[in-house]
Amino acid sequence: MRWIIDHSSRELLSHQVARCVRQGVASGELRVGEQLPPAAELAAALSVDRNTVLAAFRQLRDEGLLEFRRGRGTRVASTMAEPAPVAEAAQELVAVARRHGLGRGDLIRLIERLT
């Protein structure tokens, strides 16, 4: 699996790590039950802090994509509900809106008007 992290990007590093996992699941490179690398090892390989990787893993656990098992590590729990490109586009939309001073309510009204 390819882990691509852009340290010069404005996107949070933890979001980039989470995106890599989502893409791996969506492409079939990561399958349900497959174990991810330990957070410390992945952090060292990506030149990020271990807490950055843990934050990404916790986010994905909260979304139901990953599960933590004591002694068995972090594993893929399920496939994603939404396609990775849609989630990535939504994240980019939120980032652009924030840069232009738009809040959550503004985005919701915009999306409702467009759909």
C-alpha positions in Angstrom: 0.0 0.0 0.0 1.2 3.5 -0.8 1.3 6.0 2.0 1.6 9.5 0.5 1.9 12.4 2.9 2.6 16.0 1.8 4.3 17.8 4.7 3.9 21.1 2.8 0.1 20.8 2.4 -2.3 22.8 4.4 -4.3 19.6 5.0 -3.7 18.2 8.4 -1.3 15.3 8.5 -3.8 13.2 10.4 -6.3 13.7 7.6 -3.8 12.7 5.0 -3.0 9.5 6.9 -6.8 8.8 7.2 -7.2 9.5 3.5 -4.5 6.9 2.7 -6.3 4.3 4.7 -9.7 5.1 3.0 -8.1 4.9 -0.4 -6.5 1.6 0.5 -9.8 0.2 1.5 -11.7 1.6 -1.5 -9.1 0.2 -3.9 -9.1 -3.2 -2.3 -5.4 -2.9 -1.2 -6.7 -3.2 2.4 -9.3 -5.8 3.1 -11.6 -6.4 6.1 -9.6 -8.0 8.9 -6.2 -6.9 7.5 -3.8 -5.4 10.1 -2.4 -2.0 9.7 1.2 -1.2 10.7 1.7 -0.2 14.3 1.3 3.5 14.8 4.9 4.1 16.0 6.3 2.3 12.9 4.0 4.0 10.5 4.8 7.4 12.1 8.5 6.8 11.7 8.1 5.7 8.1 6.0 8.8 7.3 8.2 11.2 9.3 5.2 12.3 11.4 4.5 12.1 15.2 3.0 8.9 16.5 0.1 10.9 17.9 -0.7 12.1 14.4 -1.1 8.5 13.2 -3.1 7.6 16.3 -5.5 10.6 15.7 -6.1 9.3 12.2 -6.7 5.8 13.4 -9.1 7.0 16.1 -11.0 9.1 13.5 -11.3 6.0 11.3 -12.3 3.8 14.3 -15.1 6.3 15.2 -16.3 6.1 11.6 -16.4 2.3 11.9 -13.7 1.7 9.3 -11.0 0.4 11.8 -11.1 -1.5 15.0 -8.5 -1.7 17.8 -7.8 -5.1 19.4 -5.5 -5.4 22.4 -2.6 -7.6 21.4 -3.8 -7.8 17.7 -3.3 -4.2 16.6 -5.4 -2.1 14.4 -7.4 -3.8 11.7 -9.8 -2.9 9.0 -13.3 -3.4 10.4 -15.5 -2.7 7.4 -15.6 -1.2 4.0 -16.5 2.5 3.7 -20.0 3.7 3.4 -19.1 6.6 1.1 -16.7 6.5 -1.8 -13.3 8.0 -1.0 -13.4 10.6 -3.8 -16.6 12.0 -2.4 -15.2 12.2 1.1 -12.1 13.8 -0.2 -14.0 16.3 -2.2 -16.2 17.2 0.8 -13.0 17.7 2.9 -11.6 20.0 0.3 -14.9 21.9 0.1 -14.8 22.4 3.9 -11.2 23.6 3.7 -11.9 26.1 0.9 -15.0 27.3 2.7 -13.0 27.9 5.9 -10.4 29.8 3.9 -13.2 32.1 2.6 -14.8 32.6 6.0 -17.8 30.3 5.6 -19.0 28.3 8.5 -20.9 25.0 8.8 -24.4 26.7 8.4 -23.2 28.5 5.3 -22.0 25.3 3.7 -25.2 23.4 4.6 -27.3 26.2 3.0 -25.1 26.1 -0.1 -25.4 22.4 -0.5 -29.2 22.4 0.1 -29.5 25.1 -2.6 -27.4 23.1 -5.1 -29.3 19.8 -4.5 
